[in-house]
Amino acid sequence: MPVKLATRLGRLGVRVEEGPKKVAVLWHSFFVDSHSWDRVLPVLTRLRTVVLIDGPSFGASEPLHRPSTIAECALATFDVLDALGIDRVDWVGNGWGGQVGIAAAVERPRRIRSLVSIGAPTGVLGGTERRDLAAALPFIRLFGFPGPVQTRLLRSILTERTIAVDSEAVRIVKSGFLNAERRGFVQAARSFVLDRPSLDDAALAVEAPTVFVAGDARAGWGPAEAEAVTDRMMNARTRTLHGVRNIAPLEDADAVAGIVREHWAANARR
């Protein structure tokens, strides 16, 4: 069961899955909550104690009622870790969580032992994605997520194959945004998606050993875009997942767990 811990962004829902002494933080993608990690937990908890955080407005966390930033999410994570008496962690983030991980590695470099950033664009949201989300938010605030909106969201988050054959993944994704309080969801979307600044410079400042994971079924942030950033970073590389869109821990849990396990093992040898 999650506990709620006080942070500068309100009380955040936190689950702690016990494992070995070293600790990893997992922060999920936007539109979903920490249950999007459940398929990788059996592997990761054999290697680390895992702290799963629900971002503001999602899962067990309180709604966001004021503007915020990716950097403030990182600082709120350190509020959680301080409350739990945890110092250094390995960070694993999907989408939004990968972006928060970049900020965390810059804000408190000594406390981030390694970083895995999955499907997390470093540039600002632009083009059709930006226009569509900006247009949808007033409607969502008033009416929530009727059927056609749910369908459009699912198709932007999961591949058609996953939607067709994996009803559990569909349920996890839909519960993430359907259970969010409307006003809090809209404020979070504006703060962490629409108004998110470029993280390109922040990524170049990351000192921790880093892996960017990119799915080849995602438009705008595939392996080529990820490599353009990791090639300029101090200690980073890109790994590619095939047939994956936005939520790789659901669509290819085995591959994600394998990449994380490999990265942790390589980092332990340094």
Secondary structure, DSSP 8 states (H G I E B T S, - for coil): --EEEEETTEEEEEEEE--SSSEEEEE--TTS-GGGGTTTHHHHTTTSEEEEE--TTSTTS----S---HHHHHHHHHHHHHHHT---EEEEEETHHHHHHHHHHHHSGGGEEEEEEES---S---HHHHHHHHHHHHHHHHH---HHHHHHHHHHHS-HHHHHH-HHHHHHHHHHHHTS-HHHHHHHHIIIIIT----HHHHHT--S-EEEEEETTSTTSSHHHHHHHHTTSSSEEEEEESS--S-HHHH-HHHHHHHHHHHHHHHHH-
